[in-house]
Amino acid sequence: MKKSQKDILLAPISQLTRWIKTQQVTVTEVVSTFIAQSEKINADTNSYQLTLFDEALEKAREMDQHRGPRRRRLWGIPFTLKSQFDVENIPTTVGTTGRLYAPNFPTENATVVQRLLDEGAILLGLTTMPEAGAAYRSDNRLAEAVREIDDTN
């Protein structure tokens, strides 16, 4: 039975991995669904600092074409990160313009990022965060404040 976008968005990771493993959904369907939802709400919430949607879709298509063992635990599961974790070749800003912390241009992934990728997870992008992680609100000089989905005023 074909899974709806709502099914995909509300499914726990364990269910998504089972559906992918049993070919009830493709990795591309899962990633495309999360990208569509991200694009829909990001216009109102400003939650993304940087999107990697094209790269994520390319990776999803590669995974769907892959033949052979694919038993990594997070195969095809999309995820996002705050810009406090090093991602190879992407500036780590920690939500600041350099006043408090100069952006880092990492040549390798942080251990936690590498472990997620090694398990087959797909990075959708970096999300907006408080400047230097020092506040409860995600507003900084790099982007507008993040707004609650129910309070977009």
N, CA, C and O atoms as a GROMACS GRO file, in nm:
protein
  612
    1MET      N    1   0.083  -0.118   0.000
    1MET     CA    2   0.000   0.000   0.000
    1MET      C    3   0.088   0.125   0.000
    1MET      O    4   0.181   0.136   0.080
    2LYS      N    5   0.059   0.217  -0.089
    2LYS     CA    6   0.137   0.340  -0.100
    2LYS      C    7   0.120   0.424   0.026
    2LYS      O    8   0.009   0.439   0.077
    3LYS      N    9   0.230   0.479   0.074
    3LYS     CA   10   0.227   0.562   0.193
    3LYS      C   11   0.206   0.707   0.153
    3LYS      O   12   0.264   0.754   0.055
    4SER      N   13   0.124   0.777   0.228
    4SER     CA   14   0.098   0.919   0.201
    4SER      C   15   0.210   1.003   0.260
    4SER      O   16   0.290   0.955   0.341
    5GLN      N   17   0.215   1.129   0.219
    5GLN     CA   18   0.314   1.220   0.278
    5GLN      C   19   0.292   1.230   0.429
    5GLN      O   20   0.389   1.234   0.505
    6LYS      N   21   0.167   1.234   0.471
    6LYS     CA   22   0.138   1.241   0.614
    6LYS      C   23   0.191   1.117   0.686
    6LYS      O   24   0.249   1.128   0.794
    7ASP      N   25   0.170   0.998   0.626
    7ASP     CA   26   0.223   0.874   0.684
    7ASP      C   27   0.374   0.886   0.705
    7ASP      O   28   0.426   0.852   0.811
    8ILE      N   29   0.442   0.935   0.602
    8ILE     CA   30   0.588   0.945   0.607
    8ILE      C   31   0.632   1.046   0.712
    8ILE      O   32   0.724   1.018   0.790
    9LEU      N   33   0.567   1.162   0.716
    9LEU     CA   34   0.606   1.266   0.811
    9LEU      C   35   0.583   1.226   0.957
    9LEU      O   36   0.658   1.266   1.045
   10LEU      N   37   0.480   1.148   0.981
   10LEU     CA   38   0.445   1.112   1.119
   10LEU      C   39   0.505   0.979   1.166
   10LEU      O   40   0.497   0.946   1.284
   11ALA      N   41   0.564   0.904   1.076
   11ALA     CA   42   0.619   0.774   1.112
   11ALA      C   43   0.746   0.789   1.196
   11ALA      O   44   0.828   0.876   1.169
   12PRO      N   45   0.761   0.704   1.297
   12PRO     CA   46   0.888   0.704   1.370
   12PRO      C   47   0.999   0.649   1.280
   12PRO      O   48   0.972   0.583   1.179
   13ILE      N   49   1.122   0.677   1.316
   13ILE     CA   50   1.236   0.632   1.236
   13ILE      C   51   1.232   0.481   1.214
   13ILE      O   52   1.260   0.434   1.104
   14SER      N   53   1.198   0.407   1.317
   14SER     CA   54   1.194   0.260   1.304
   14SER      C   55   1.097   0.217   1.194
   14SER      O   56   1.124   0.121   1.122
   15GLN      N   57   0.984   0.286   1.182
   15GLN     CA   58   0.886   0.252   1.079
   15GLN      C   59   0.938   0.292   0.941
   15GLN      O   60   0.925   0.215   0.846
   16LEU      N   61   0.997   0.411   0.930
   16LEU     CA   62   1.052   0.455   0.801
   16LEU      C   63   1.158   0.358   0.752
   16LEU      O   64   1.160   0.321   0.634
   17THR      N   65   1.248   0.317   0.841
   17THR     CA   66   1.353   0.224   0.798
   17THR      C   67   1.294   0.090   0.755
   17THR      O   68   1.344   0.028   0.662
   18ARG      N   69   1.188   0.046   0.821
   18ARG     CA   70   1.121  -0.079   0.783
   18ARG      C   71   1.056  -0.064   0.645
   18ARG      O   72   1.067  -0.153   0.562
   19TRP      N   73   0.988   0.049   0.622
   19TRP     CA   74   0.924   0.072   0.492
   19TRP      C   75   1.027   0.079   0.380
   19TRP      O   76   1.004   0.027   0.270
   20ILE      N   77   1.140   0.143   0.408
   20ILE     CA   78   1.246   0.151   0.306
   20ILE      C   79   1.302   0.011   0.279
   20ILE      O   80   1.320  -0.028   0.164
   21LYS      N   81   1.330  -0.062   0.385
   21LYS     CA   82   1.387  -0.196   0.371
   21LYS      C   83   1.295  -0.289   0.293
   21LYS      O   84   1.342  -0.370   0.212
   22THR      N   85   1.165  -0.278   0.315
   22THR     CA   86   1.068  -0.366   0.248
   22THR      C   87   1.013  -0.303   0.119
   22THR      O   88   0.919  -0.354   0.060
   23GLN      N   89   1.073  -0.193   0.079
   23GLN     CA   90   1.039  -0.123  -0.046
   23GLN      C   91   0.894  -0.076  -0.053
   23GLN      O   92   0.834  -0.072  -0.160
   24GLN      N   93   0.838  -0.042   0.062
   24GLN     CA   94   0.705   0.019   0.065
   24GLN      C   95   0.713   0.168   0.032
   24GLN      O   96   0.616   0.228  -0.014
   25VAL      N   97   0.831   0.225   0.054
   25VAL     CA   98   0.862   0.362   0.012
   25VAL      C   99   1.007   0.362  -0.036
   25VAL      O  100   1.086   0.275   0.001
   26THR      N  101   1.041   0.459  -0.119
   26THR     CA  102   1.180   0.475  -0.160
   26THR      C  103   1.245   0.582  -0.074
   26THR      O  104   1.178   0.662  -0.010
   27VAL      N  105   1.376   0.581  -0.073
   27VAL     CA  106   1.449   0.686  -0.002
   27VAL      C  107   1.415   0.821  -0.063
   27VAL      O  108   1.399   0.920   0.008
   28THR      N  109   1.403   0.826  -0.195
   28THR     CA  110   1.369   0.951  -0.263
   28THR      C  111   1.232   1.002  -0.219
   28THR      O  112   1.215   1.122  -0.201
   29GLU      N  113   1.135   0.913  -0.201
   29GLU     CA  114   1.003   0.955  -0.153
   29GLU      C  115   1.012   1.014  -0.013
   29GLU      O  116   0.950   1.117   0.016
   30VAL      N  117   1.089   0.950   0.073
   30VAL     CA  118   1.103   0.999   0.211
   30VAL      C  119   1.171   1.136   0.212
   30VAL      O  120   1.120   1.230   0.272
   31VAL      N  121   1.284   1.146   0.145
   31VAL     CA  122   1.358   1.272   0.143
   31VAL      C  123   1.277   1.382   0.076
   31VAL      O  124   1.273   1.495   0.126
   32SER      N  125   1.212   1.352  -0.035
   32SER     CA  126   1.129   1.452  -0.104
   32SER      C  127   1.015   1.502  -0.016
   32SER      O  128   0.982   1.620  -0.017
   33THR      N  129   0.956   1.412   0.061
   33THR     CA  130   0.847   1.450   0.151
   33THR      C  131   0.897   1.545   0.259
   33THR      O  132   0.832   1.645   0.288
   34PHE      N  133   1.011   1.514   0.318
   34PHE     CA  134   1.065   1.602   0.423
   34PHE      C  135   1.111   1.736   0.365
   34PHE      O  136   1.098   1.839   0.431
   35ILE      N  137   1.164   1.735   0.244
   35ILE     CA  138   1.203   1.861   0.180
   35ILE      C  139   1.079   1.946   0.152
   35ILE      O  140   1.080   2.066   0.180
   36ALA      N  141   0.974   1.885   0.099
   36ALA     CA  142   0.851   1.960   0.070
   36ALA      C  143   0.794   2.022   0.198
   36ALA      O  144   0.751   2.137   0.196
   37GLN      N  145   0.794   1.948   0.306
   37GLN     CA  146   0.744   2.000   0.434
   37GLN      C  147   0.835   2.111   0.485
   37GLN      O  148   0.788   2.212   0.536
   38SER      N  149   0.965   2.093   0.471
   38SER     CA  150   1.060   2.196   0.514
   38SER      C  151   1.040   2.325   0.436
   38SER      O  152   1.039   2.433   0.493
   39GLU      N  153   1.024   2.313   0.304
   39GLU     CA  154   1.003   2.432   0.221
   39GLU      C  155   0.871   2.501   0.257
   39GLU      O  156   0.863   2.624   0.258
   40LYS      N  157   0.771   2.422   0.287
   40LYS     CA  158   0.640   2.477   0.321
   40LYS      C  159   0.647   2.560   0.449
   40LYS      O  160   0.593   2.671   0.454
   41ILE      N  161   0.711   2.508   0.552
   41ILE     CA  162   0.712   2.579   0.680
   41ILE      C  163   0.827   2.679   0.694
   41ILE      O  164   0.817   2.773   0.772
   42ASN      N  165   0.935   2.660   0.618
   42ASN     CA  166   1.049   2.750   0.633
   42ASN      C  167   1.015   2.893   0.593
   42ASN      O  168   1.070   2.987   0.651
   43ALA      N  169   0.928   2.911   0.497
   43ALA     CA  170   0.890   3.046   0.456
   43ALA      C  171   0.829   3.123   0.574
   43ALA      O  172   0.845   3.245   0.583
   44ASP      N  173   0.760   3.053   0.662
   44ASP     CA  174   0.697   3.118   0.778
   44ASP      C  175   0.783   3.115   0.903
   44ASP      O  176   0.769   3.202   0.990
   45THR      N  177   0.872   3.018   0.914
   45THR     CA  178   0.946   3.002   1.039
   45THR      C  179   1.092   3.045   1.032
   45THR      O  180   1.152   3.074   1.136
   46ASN      N  181   1.149   3.052   0.912
   46ASN     CA  182   1.290   3.086   0.896
   46ASN      C  183   1.380   2.989   0.973
   46ASN      O  184   1.478   3.030   1.035
   47SER      N  185   1.348   2.862   0.967
   47SER     CA  186   1.420   2.765   1.048
   47SER      C  187   1.552   2.719   0.988
   47SER      O  188   1.640   2.673   1.061
   48TYR      N  189   1.568   2.730   0.857
   48TYR     CA  190   1.693   2.686   0.794
   48TYR      C  191   1.789   2.802   0.773
   48TYR      O  192   1.750   2.908   0.725
   49GLN      N  193   1.914   2.782   0.810
   49GLN     CA  194   2.022   2.875   0.777
   49GLN      C  195   2.079   2.840   0.640
   49GLN      O  196   2.115   2.929   0.563
   50LEU      N  197   2.088   2.710   0.611
   50LEU     CA  198   2.143   2.661   0.485
   50LEU      C  199   2.072   2.532   0.447
   50LEU      O  200   2.062   2.440   0.528
   51THR      N  201   2.021   2.526   0.324
   51THR     CA  202   1.959   2.402   0.278
   51THR      C  203   2.054   2.327   0.187
   51THR      O  204   2.131   2.386   0.112
   52LEU      N  205   2.047   2.196   0.196
   52LEU     CA  206   2.126   2.106   0.112
   52LEU      C  207   2.031   2.012   0.039
   52LEU      O  208   2.059   1.893   0.024
   53PHE      N  209   1.918   2.065  -0.006
   53PHE     CA  210   1.812   1.984  -0.064
   53PHE      C  211   1.856   1.914  -0.192
   53PHE      O  212   1.827   1.795  -0.211
   54ASP      N  213   1.926   1.984  -0.280
   54ASP     CA  214   1.970   1.920  -0.405
   54ASP      C  215   2.064   1.804  -0.377
   54ASP      O  216   2.051   1.697  -0.437
   55GLU      N  217   2.158   1.826  -0.287
   55GLU     CA  218   2.253   1.721  -0.251
   55GLU      C  219   2.181   1.603  -0.185
   55GLU      O  220   2.214   1.487  -0.209
   56ALA      N  221   2.082   1.634  -0.101
   56ALA     CA  222   2.006   1.529  -0.032
   56ALA      C  223   1.928   1.443  -0.133
   56ALA      O  224   1.925   1.321  -0.121
   57LEU      N  225   1.866   1.509  -0.231
   57LEU     CA  226   1.791   1.433  -0.333
   57LEU      C  227   1.884   1.348  -0.418
   57LEU      O  228   1.851   1.235  -0.454
   58GLU      N  229   2.001   1.402  -0.450
   58GLU     CA  230   2.099   1.323  -0.526
   58GLU      C  231   2.141   1.199  -0.448
   58GLU      O  232   2.149   1.089  -0.503
   59LYS      N  233   2.169   1.217  -0.319
   59LYS     CA  234   2.208   1.105  -0.234
   59LYS      C  235   2.094   1.003  -0.223
   59LYS      O  236   2.118   0.883  -0.226
   60ALA      N  237   1.970   1.051  -0.212
   60ALA     CA  238   1.854   0.961  -0.203
   60ALA      C  239   1.842   0.877  -0.330
   60ALA      O  240   1.817   0.757  -0.322
   61ARG      N  241   1.859   0.940  -0.446
   61ARG     CA  242   1.850   0.865  -0.572
   61ARG      C  243   1.961   0.760  -0.581
   61ARG      O  244   1.938   0.648  -0.627
   62GLU      N  245   2.081   0.798  -0.536
   62GLU     CA  246   2.192   0.701  -0.535
   62GLU      C  247   2.158   0.582  -0.445
   62GLU      O  248   2.185   0.467  -0.481
   63MET      N  249   2.100   0.610  -0.330
   63MET     CA  250   2.066   0.501  -0.238
   63MET      C  251   1.957   0.412  -0.296
   63MET      O  252   1.960   0.290  -0.277
   64ASP      N  253   1.862   0.471  -0.367
   64ASP     CA  254   1.757   0.390  -0.431
   64ASP      C  255   1.814   0.300  -0.541
   64ASP      O  256   1.761   0.192  -0.565
   65GLN      N  257   1.919   0.345  -0.607
   65GLN     CA  258   1.982   0.267  -0.714
   65GLN      C  259   2.080   0.162  -0.662
   65GLN      O  260   2.119   0.071  -0.734
   66HIS      N  261   2.119   0.176  -0.536
   66HIS     CA  262   2.218   0.087  -0.476
   66HIS      C  263   2.168  -0.058  -0.474
   66HIS      O  264   2.054  -0.085  -0.436
   67ARG      N  265   2.253  -0.146  -0.515
   67ARG     CA  266   2.223  -0.289  -0.511
   67ARG      C  267   2.321  -0.354  -0.414
   67ARG      O  268   2.439  -0.319  -0.411
   68GLY      N  269   2.272  -0.447  -0.339
   68GLY     CA  270   2.358  -0.512  -0.242
   68GLY      C  271   2.315  -0.477  -0.101
   68GLY      O  272   2.209  -0.418  -0.080
   69PRO      N  273   2.398  -0.514  -0.003
   69PRO     CA  274   2.361  -0.492   0.137
   69PRO      C  275   2.342  -0.344   0.168
   69PRO      O  276   2.420  -0.259   0.125
   70ARG      N  277   2.238  -0.315   0.242
   70ARG     CA  278   2.214  -0.179   0.288
   70ARG      C  279   2.149  -0.182   0.425
   70ARG      O  280   2.042  -0.126   0.447
   71ARG      N  281   2.213  -0.246   0.512
   71ARG     CA  282   2.155  -0.265   0.645
   71ARG      C  283   2.205  -0.164   0.746
   71ARG      O  284   2.198  -0.188   0.867
   72ARG      N  285   2.253  -0.052   0.700
   72ARG     CA  286   2.291   0.051   0.796
   72ARG      C  287   2.164   0.101   0.865
   72ARG      O  288   2.058   0.110   0.803
   73ARG      N  289   2.175   0.133   0.990
   73ARG     CA  290   2.057   0.157   1.074
   73ARG      C  291   1.974   0.278   1.034
   73ARG      O  292   1.853   0.279   1.059
   74LEU      N  293   2.033   0.380   0.975
   74LEU     CA  294   1.958   0.501   0.939
   74LEU      C  295   1.949   0.521   0.788
   74LEU      O  296   1.938   0.634   0.741
   75TRP      N  297   1.954   0.414   0.714
   75TRP     CA  298   1.954   0.418   0.567
   75TRP      C  299   1.837   0.502   0.515
   75TRP      O  300   1.721   0.464   0.528
   76GLY      N  301   1.870   0.619   0.456
   76GLY     CA  302   1.769   0.703   0.393
   76GLY      C  303   1.691   0.794   0.485
   76GLY      O  304   1.595   0.858   0.441
   77ILE      N  305   1.729   0.802   0.610
   77ILE     CA  306   1.656   0.887   0.705
   77ILE      C  307   1.713   1.030   0.700
   77ILE      O  308   1.832   1.049   0.722
   78PRO      N  309   1.628   1.129   0.670
   78PRO     CA  310   1.675   1.268   0.662
   78PRO      C  311   1.693   1.328   0.802
   78PRO      O  312   1.623   1.292   0.897
   79PHE      N  313   1.790   1.420   0.813
   79PHE     CA  314   1.813   1.489   0.940
   79PHE      C  315   1.867   1.629   0.913
   79PHE      O  316   1.915   1.659   0.804
   80THR      N  317   1.858   1.714   1.015
   80THR     CA  318   1.915   1.848   1.010
   80THR      C  319   2.005   1.866   1.131
   80THR      O  320   1.999   1.790   1.228
   81LEU      N  321   2.089   1.969   1.124
   81LEU     CA  322   2.180   2.001   1.232
   81LEU      C  323   2.179   2.151   1.258
   81LEU      O  324   2.152   2.230   1.168
   82LYS      N  325   2.208   2.190   1.379
   82LYS     CA  326   2.239   2.330   1.408
   82LYS      C  327   2.380   2.356   1.354
   82LYS      O  328   2.460   2.263   1.340
   83SER      N  329   2.409   2.481   1.324
   83SER     CA  330   2.541   2.516   1.269
   83SER      C  331   2.647   2.524   1.377
   83SER      O  332   2.731   2.615   1.377
   84GLN      N  333   2.644   2.431   1.469
   84GLN     CA  334   2.747   2.421   1.571
   84GLN      C  335   2.832   2.296   1.551
   84GLN      O  336   2.933   2.276   1.618
   85PHE      N  337   2.789   2.213   1.457
   85PHE     CA  338   2.860   2.090   1.426
   85PHE      C  339   2.936   2.106   1.295
   85PHE      O  340   2.881   2.156   1.197
   86ASP      N  341   3.060   2.064   1.293
   86ASP     CA  342   3.138   2.072   1.170
   86ASP      C  343   3.085   1.975   1.066
   86ASP      O  344   3.067   1.856   1.091
   87VAL      N  345   3.060   2.030   0.946
   87VAL     CA  346   3.023   1.952   0.828
   87VAL      C  347   3.126   1.986   0.722
   87VAL      O  348   3.145   2.103   0.689
   88GLU      N  349   3.191   1.886   0.669
   88GLU     CA  350   3.299   1.906   0.573
   88GLU      C  351   3.260   2.005   0.464
   88GLU      O  352   3.156   1.991   0.399
   89ASN      N  353   3.347   2.105   0.444
   89ASN     CA  354   3.335   2.207   0.339
   89ASN      C  355   3.216   2.302   0.354
   89ASN      O  356   3.183   2.373   0.259
   90ILE      N  357   3.152   2.304   0.470
   90ILE     CA  358   3.043   2.398   0.496
   90ILE      C  359   3.082   2.480   0.619
   90ILE      O  360   3.118   2.424   0.722
   91PRO      N  361   3.075   2.614   0.609
   91PRO     CA  362   3.115   2.697   0.724
   91PRO      C  363   3.034   2.666   0.849
   91PRO      O  364   2.911   2.660   0.845
   92THR      N  365   3.103   2.646   0.960
   92THR     CA  366   3.039   2.630   1.089
   92THR      C  367   3.032   2.769   1.151
   92THR      O  368   3.134   2.824   1.193
   93THR      N  369   2.912   2.827   1.158
   93THR     CA  370   2.898   2.966   1.203
   93THR      C  371   2.862   2.980   1.350
   93THR      O  372   2.887   3.085   1.408
   94VAL      N  373   2.804   2.878   1.410
   94VAL     CA  374   2.753   2.884   1.547
   94VAL      C  375   2.660   3.005   1.562
   94VAL      O  376   2.650   3.064   1.669
   95GLY      N  377   2.592   3.040   1.453
   95GLY     CA  378   2.493   3.147   1.457
   95GLY      C  379   2.550   3.287   1.472
   95GLY      O  380   2.478   3.377   1.515
   96THR      N  381   2.677   3.306   1.439
   96THR     CA  382   2.736   3.438   1.456
   96THR      C  383   2.806   3.484   1.328
   96THR      O  384   2.846   3.403   1.245
   97THR      N  385   2.818   3.614   1.314
   97THR     CA  386   2.883   3.672   1.196
   97THR      C  387   3.033   3.682   1.213
   97THR      O  388   3.102   3.728   1.122
   98GLY      N  389   3.085   3.642   1.324
   98GLY     CA  390   3.228   3.649   1.348
   98GLY      C  391   3.264   3.743   1.461
   98GLY      O  392   3.379   3.749   1.503
   99ARG      N  393   3.166   3.818   1.510
   99ARG     CA  394   3.190   3.908   1.622
   99ARG      C  395   3.235   3.830   1.745
   99ARG      O  396   3.328   3.870   1.814
  100LEU      N  397   3.169   3.719   1.770
  100LEU     CA  398   3.201   3.637   1.887
  100LEU      C  399   3.284   3.514   1.852
  100LEU      O  400   3.362   3.464   1.934
  101TYR      N  401   3.265   3.467   1.730
  101TYR     CA  402   3.326   3.340   1.693
  101TYR      C  403   3.344   3.340   1.542
  101TYR      O  404   3.246   3.348   1.468
  102ALA      N  405   3.466   3.333   1.497
  102ALA     CA  406   3.491   3.335   1.352
  102ALA      C  407   3.445   3.203   1.291
  102ALA      O  408   3.470   3.097   1.347
  103PRO      N  409   3.377   3.209   1.175
  103PRO     CA  410   3.334   3.084   1.111
  103PRO      C  411   3.452   2.991   1.084
  103PRO      O  412   3.562   3.035   1.048
  104ASN      N  413   3.428   2.866   1.104
  104ASN     CA  414   3.526   2.762   1.081
  104ASN      C  415   3.493   2.696   0.948
  104ASN      O  416   3.375   2.672   0.919
  105PHE      N  417   3.593   2.666   0.867
  105PHE     CA  418   3.572   2.597   0.740
  105PHE      C  419   3.632   2.458   0.752
  105PHE      O  420   3.747   2.436   0.713
  106PRO      N  421   3.556   2.363   0.805
  106PRO     CA  422   3.610   2.232   0.838
  106PRO      C  423   3.648   2.149   0.715
  106PRO      O  424   3.583   2.157   0.610
  107THR      N  425   3.751   2.072   0.731
  107THR     CA  426   3.796   1.981   0.624
  107THR      C  427   3.746   1.839   0.649
  107THR      O  428   3.770   1.749   0.568
  108GLU      N  429   3.677   1.819   0.761
  108GLU     CA  430   3.618   1.689   0.790
  108GLU      C  431   3.494   1.710   0.876
  108GLU      O  432   3.472   1.817   0.932
  109ASN      N  433   3.414   1.606   0.884
  109ASN     CA  434   3.291   1.612   0.963
  109ASN      C  435   3.320   1.592   1.111
  109ASN      O  436   3.415   1.522   1.148
  110ALA      N  437   3.239   1.653   1.196
  110ALA     CA  438   3.242   1.623   1.338
  110ALA      C  439   3.209   1.475   1.356
  110ALA      O  440   3.141   1.416   1.271
  111THR      N  441   3.255   1.416   1.462
  111THR     CA  442   3.233   1.273   1.486
  111THR      C  443   3.085   1.237   1.480
  111THR      O  444   3.048   1.138   1.417
  112VAL      N  445   3.000   1.315   1.545
  112VAL     CA  446   2.857   1.284   1.547
  112VAL      C  447   2.798   1.291   1.406
  112VAL      O  448   2.713   1.210   1.371
  113VAL      N  449   2.841   1.387   1.326
  113VAL     CA  450   2.794   1.400   1.188
  113VAL      C  451   2.839   1.279   1.107
  113VAL      O  452   2.760   1.220   1.034
  114GLN      N  453   2.966   1.244   1.121
  114GLN     CA  454   3.019   1.130   1.045
  114GLN      C  455   2.948   1.001   1.081
  114GLN      O  456   2.921   0.918   0.994
  115ARG      N  457   2.918   0.984   1.209
  115ARG     CA  458   2.847   0.861   1.251
  115ARG      C  459   2.707   0.854   1.190
  115ARG      O  460   2.664   0.747   1.147
  116LEU      N  461   2.637   0.967   1.186
  116LEU     CA  462   2.504   0.969   1.123
  116LEU      C  463   2.514   0.935   0.975
  116LEU      O  464   2.437   0.854   0.924
  117LEU      N  465   2.610   0.996   0.906
  117LEU     CA  466   2.628   0.970   0.764
  117LEU      C  467   2.670   0.826   0.739
  117LEU      O  468   2.623   0.762   0.645
  118ASP      N  469   2.759   0.774   0.823
  118ASP     CA  470   2.804   0.635   0.809
  118ASP      C  471   2.689   0.536   0.825
  118ASP      O  472   2.691   0.428   0.766
  119GLU      N  473   2.589   0.573   0.903
  119GLU     CA  474   2.472   0.486   0.922
  119GLU      C  475   2.368   0.505   0.813
  119GLU      O  476   2.263   0.440   0.815
  120GLY      N  477   2.396   0.594   0.715
  120GLY     CA  478   2.306   0.609   0.602
  120GLY      C  479   2.209   0.725   0.611
  120GLY      O  480   2.124   0.739   0.523
  121ALA      N  481   2.218   0.808   0.713
  121ALA     CA  482   2.130   0.924   0.725
  121ALA      C  483   2.168   1.028   0.619
  121ALA      O  484   2.282   1.032   0.573
  122ILE      N  485   2.072   1.112   0.582
  122ILE     CA  486   2.092   1.212   0.476
  122ILE      C  487   2.069   1.351   0.533
  122ILE      O  488   1.962   1.382   0.585
  123LEU      N  489   2.171   1.436   0.523
  123LEU     CA  490   2.166   1.572   0.577
  123LEU      C  491   2.086   1.663   0.484
  123LEU      O  492   2.119   1.678   0.367
  124LEU      N  493   1.979   1.724   0.539
  124LEU     CA  494   1.895   1.817   0.462
  124LEU      C  495   1.945   1.961   0.471
  124LEU      O  496   1.919   2.041   0.382
  125GLY      N  497   2.016   1.994   0.578
  125GLY     CA  498   2.065   2.130   0.591
  125GLY      C  499   2.099   2.166   0.734
  125GLY      O  500   2.090   2.083   0.826
  126LEU      N  501   2.138   2.292   0.750
  126LEU     CA  502   2.172   2.345   0.882
  126LEU      C  503   2.061   2.440   0.925
  126LEU      O  504   2.013   2.521   0.846
  127THR      N  505   2.021   2.429   1.050
  127THR     CA  506   1.912   2.512   1.099
  127THR      C  507   1.966   2.632   1.177
  127THR      O  508   2.075   2.628   1.234
  128THR      N  509   1.885   2.736   1.179
  128THR     CA  510   1.920   2.860   1.246
  128THR      C  511   1.933   2.834   1.396
  128THR      O  512   1.858   2.755   1.453
  129MET      N  513   2.028   2.901   1.458
  129MET     CA  514   2.049   2.882   1.601
  129MET      C  515   2.079   3.016   1.668
  129MET      O  516   2.116   3.111   1.599
  130PRO      N  517   2.065   3.025   1.800
  130PRO     CA  518   2.100   3.148   1.869
  130PRO      C  519   2.248   3.179   1.851
  130PRO      O  520   2.330   3.089   1.836
  131GLU      N  521   2.281   3.306   1.852
  131GLU     CA  522   2.421   3.346   1.836
  131GLU      C  523   2.506   3.280   1.944
  131GLU      O  524   2.482   3.298   2.064
  132ALA      N  525   2.605   3.202   1.900
  132ALA     CA  526   2.697   3.128   1.986
  132ALA      C  527   2.624   3.030   2.078
  132ALA      O  528   2.681   2.983   2.176
  133GLY      N  529   2.498   3.001   2.048
  133GLY     CA  530   2.420   2.910   2.131
  133GLY      C  531   2.390   2.965   2.268
  133GLY      O  532   2.362   2.889   2.361
  134ALA      N  533   2.396   3.098   2.283
  134ALA     CA  534   2.389   3.159   2.415
  134ALA      C  535   2.253   3.216   2.452
  134ALA      O  536   2.245   3.299   2.543
  135ALA      N  537   2.148   3.176   2.386
  135ALA     CA  538   2.016   3.229   2.418
  135ALA      C  539   1.911   3.122   2.395
  135ALA      O  540   1.938   3.018   2.335
  136TYR      N  541   1.793   3.148   2.444
  136TYR     CA  542   1.684   3.052   2.424
  136TYR      C  543   1.610   3.077   2.294
  136TYR      O  544   1.536   2.990   2.248
  137ARG      N  545   1.628   3.196   2.234
  137ARG     CA  546   1.563   3.229   2.107
  137ARG      C  547   1.664   3.218   1.994
  137ARG      O  548   1.781   3.254   2.010
  138SER      N  549   1.618   3.170   1.881
  138SER     CA  550   1.707   3.156   1.765
  138SER      C  551   1.702   3.281   1.678
  138SER      O  552   1.648   3.279   1.567
  139ASP      N  553   1.759   3.388   1.730
  139ASP     CA  554   1.777   3.506   1.645
  139ASP      C  555   1.924   3.544   1.651
  139ASP      O  556   1.987   3.539   1.757
  140ASN      N  557   1.977   3.582   1.538
  140ASN     CA  558   2.118   3.616   1.529
  140ASN      C  559   2.138   3.712   1.413
  140ASN      O  560   2.043   3.745   1.342
  141ARG      N  561   2.260   3.756   1.392
  141ARG     CA  562   2.288   3.852   1.286
  141ARG      C  563   2.296   3.789   1.147
  141ARG      O  564   2.305   3.861   1.048
  142LEU      N  565   2.293   3.659   1.138
  142LEU     CA  566   2.300   3.590   1.010
  142LEU      C  567   2.163   3.576   0.944
  142LEU      O  568   2.153   3.565   0.822
  143ALA      N  569   2.059   3.576   1.025
  143ALA     CA  570   1.925   3.551   0.971
  143ALA      C  571   1.820   3.613   1.062
  143ALA      O  572   1.848   3.651   1.175
  144GLU      N  573   1.700   3.622   1.010
  144GLU     CA  574   1.589   3.668   1.092
  144GLU      C  575   1.562   3.566   1.202
  144GLU      O  576   1.606   3.451   1.195
  145ALA      N  577   1.489   3.611   1.303
  145ALA     CA  578   1.454   3.522   1.413
  145ALA      C  579   1.369   3.406   1.363
  145ALA      O  580   1.288   3.420   1.272
  146VAL      N  581   1.389   3.292   1.425
  146VAL     CA  582   1.304   3.176   1.397
  146VAL      C  583   1.171   3.200   1.467
  146VAL      O  584   1.167   3.240   1.584
  147ARG      N  585   1.063   3.175   1.395
  147ARG     CA  586   0.929   3.196   1.451
  147ARG      C  587   0.862   3.061   1.474
  147ARG      O  588   0.885   2.964   1.402
  148GLU      N  589   0.779   3.057   1.577
  148GLU     CA  590   0.701   2.937   1.605
  148GLU      C  591   0.604   2.914   1.491
  148GLU      O  592   0.552   3.009   1.433
  149ILE      N  593   0.579   2.791   1.460
  149ILE     CA  594   0.488   2.758   1.350
  149ILE      C  595   0.348   2.812   1.375
  149ILE      O  596   0.280   2.850   1.280
  150ASP      N  597   0.304   2.817   1.502
  150ASP     CA  598   0.170   2.868   1.534
  150ASP      C  599   0.170   3.018   1.560
  150ASP      O  600   0.063   3.078   1.575
  151ASP      N  601   0.288   3.080   1.565
  151ASP     CA  602   0.298   3.223   1.594
  151ASP      C  603   0.395   3.286   1.496
  151ASP      O  604   0.511   3.309   1.529
  152THR      N  605   0.348   3.313   1.377
  152THR     CA  606   0.436   3.365   1.272
  152THR      C  607   0.428   3.517   1.260
  152THR      O  608   0.466   3.572   1.157
  153ASN      N  609   0.378   3.585   1.363
  153ASN     CA  610   0.372   3.732   1.360
  153ASN      C  611   0.507   3.794   1.383
  153ASN      O  612   0.520   3.916   1.384
   0.00000   0.00000   0.00000
